[in-house]
Amino acid sequence: MPRPETGSGAISVTEQGPISVFLVDDVPELRELVKYGLEDDPAFEVVGEAGDGRSALAGIAETRPAAVLLDLSMPDMNGLEAILEIRKRDPDVAIIVLSGFSADRMGPPTRERGADAYIEKGSPMEELRDATRTAVSERRGD
């Protein structure tokens, strides 16, 4: 898929480098699949990952990503709790929830807490990439 030209409002790899992404999910195999799917597009770079919300907070502080892809159902600190903490600590990071729960059920509470987008697991990778691009662009004010 061709990338938008500079100035179109969308982020391309040539404008600001790849979009840095931190993955948070308690299933390592899913994190690996999402990482490969994102990095298949040179506009994305996975800079870190964690299996629970508490570990994610430390990793996000260390890597300072443009976007966080976050599961809801995790041990130690679930995604709803993590959204609040991430948003408090880094108001500029884009938070995209990637969850097995339906968007109808869990989309509204995640947005109320500060998530930028909600994608159901099993959605096409291009939908996840597009949601991430859009959320990062909106957070940057592009």
C-alpha positions as semicolon CSV with decimal commas, in nm:
position;residue;x (nm);y (nm);z (nm)
1;M;0,000;0,000;0,000
2;P;0,156;0,336;-0,097
3;R;0,231;0,579;0,180
4;P;0,066;0,922;0,191
5;E;0,270;1,215;0,074
6;T;0,431;1,446;0,329
7;G;0,185;1,707;0,450
8;S;-0,121;1,486;0,417
9;G;-0,159;1,461;0,794
10;A;-0,054;1,096;0,806
11;I;0,278;0,990;0,946
12;S;0,525;0,830;0,710
13;V;0,860;0,679;0,795
14;T;1,042;0,957;0,610
15;E;0,889;1,244;0,813
16;Q;0,976;1,148;1,171
17;G;1,126;0,801;1,150
18;P;0,929;0,488;1,226
19;I;0,647;0,497;1,480
20;S;0,784;0,349;1,801
21;V;0,546;0,100;1,963
22;F;0,544;-0,074;2,302
23;L;0,344;-0,401;2,319
24;V;0,161;-0,512;2,635
25;D;-0,007;-0,853;2,643
26;D;0,029;-1,149;2,879
27;V;0,056;-1,396;2,588
28;P;0,414;-1,394;2,451
29;E;0,312;-1,564;2,126
30;L;0,056;-1,293;2,055
31;R;0,312;-1,021;2,124
32;E;0,546;-1,193;1,877
33;L;0,276;-1,212;1,607
34;V;0,179;-0,848;1,652
35;K;0,545;-0,745;1,645
36;Y;0,603;-0,927;1,315
37;G;0,282;-0,786;1,172
38;L;0,369;-0,429;1,264
39;E;0,733;-0,446;1,160
40;D;0,634;-0,589;0,823
41;D;0,563;-0,221;0,753
42;P;0,879;-0,005;0,780
43;A;0,671;0,275;0,932
44;F;0,666;0,082;1,264
45;E;0,931;-0,022;1,513
46;V;0,854;-0,225;1,826
47;V;1,078;-0,079;2,098
48;G;0,968;-0,296;2,391
49;E;0,714;-0,533;2,534
50;A;0,570;-0,648;2,865
51;G;0,336;-0,917;2,993
52;D;0,149;-0,711;3,254
53;G;0,057;-0,353;3,332
54;R;0,318;-0,294;3,604
55;S;0,606;-0,410;3,388
56;A;0,464;-0,203;3,104
57;L;0,482;0,118;3,307
58;A;0,856;0,072;3,363
59;G;0,918;-0,022;3,000
60;I;0,717;0,269;2,864
61;A;0,905;0,514;3,089
62;E;1,234;0,372;2,964
63;T;1,157;0,358;2,591
64;R;0,924;0,660;2,555
65;P;0,726;0,515;2,261
66;A;0,486;0,707;2,041
67;A;0,223;0,434;2,089
68;V;0,128;0,158;2,333
69;L;-0,072;-0,145;2,219
70;L;-0,240;-0,271;2,533
71;D;-0,441;-0,580;2,624
72;L;-0,709;-0,551;2,893
73;S;-0,701;-0,891;3,059
74;M;-0,361;-0,931;3,228
75;P;-0,222;-1,031;3,565
76;D;-0,092;-0,789;3,830
77;M;-0,237;-0,469;3,676
78;N;-0,509;-0,503;3,414
79;G;-0,538;-0,284;3,107
80;L;-0,806;-0,055;3,249
81;E;-0,582;0,028;3,545
82;A;-0,280;0,060;3,318
83;I;-0,453;0,309;3,086
84;L;-0,507;0,548;3,377
85;E;-0,144;0,521;3,491
86;I;0,003;0,548;3,143
87;R;-0,212;0,853;3,064
88;K;-0,115;1,017;3,395
89;R;0,256;0,959;3,335
90;D;0,267;1,034;2,963
91;P;-0,026;1,235;2,829
92;D;0,123;1,242;2,476
93;V;0,154;0,869;2,414
94;A;-0,113;0,710;2,194
95;I;-0,287;0,417;2,365
96;I;-0,447;0,158;2,141
97;V;-0,632;-0,120;2,320
98;L;-0,599;-0,460;2,150
99;S;-0,839;-0,694;2,328
100;G;-1,043;-1,010;2,294
101;F;-1,344;-0,837;2,450
102;S;-1,598;-0,686;2,211
103;A;-1,558;-0,320;2,121
104;D;-1,927;-0,261;2,200
105;R;-1,874;-0,378;2,557
106;M;-1,527;-0,247;2,642
107;G;-1,461;0,035;2,396
108;P;-1,648;0,303;2,592
109;P;-1,483;0,235;2,931
110;T;-1,137;0,232;2,775
111;R;-1,197;0,565;2,602
112;E;-1,332;0,715;2,926
113;R;-1,000;0,626;3,088
114;G;-0,796;0,779;2,807
115;A;-0,744;0,519;2,533
116;D;-0,729;0,657;2,180
117;A;-0,855;0,350;1,992
118;Y;-0,998;0,005;2,048
119;I;-0,923;-0,288;1,818
120;E;-1,056;-0,639;1,871
121;K;-0,805;-0,923;1,855
122;G;-0,843;-1,103;1,526
123;S;-0,894;-0,781;1,329
124;P;-0,681;-0,743;1,016
125;M;-0,327;-0,617;1,079
126;E;-0,388;-0,323;0,847
127;E;-0,671;-0,209;1,076
128;L;-0,431;-0,215;1,372
129;R;-0,164;-0,026;1,176
130;D;-0,417;0,234;1,058
131;A;-0,556;0,286;1,410
132;T;-0,203;0,327;1,544
133;R;-0,106;0,576;1,273
134;T;-0,422;0,778;1,333
135;A;-0,388;0,778;1,712
136;V;-0,022;0,885;1,698
137;S;-0,098;1,154;1,441
138;E;-0,381;1,294;1,653
139;R;-0,167;1,291;1,970
140;R;0,111;1,477;1,785
141;G;-0,138;1,729;1,650
142;D;-0,058;1,645;1,287
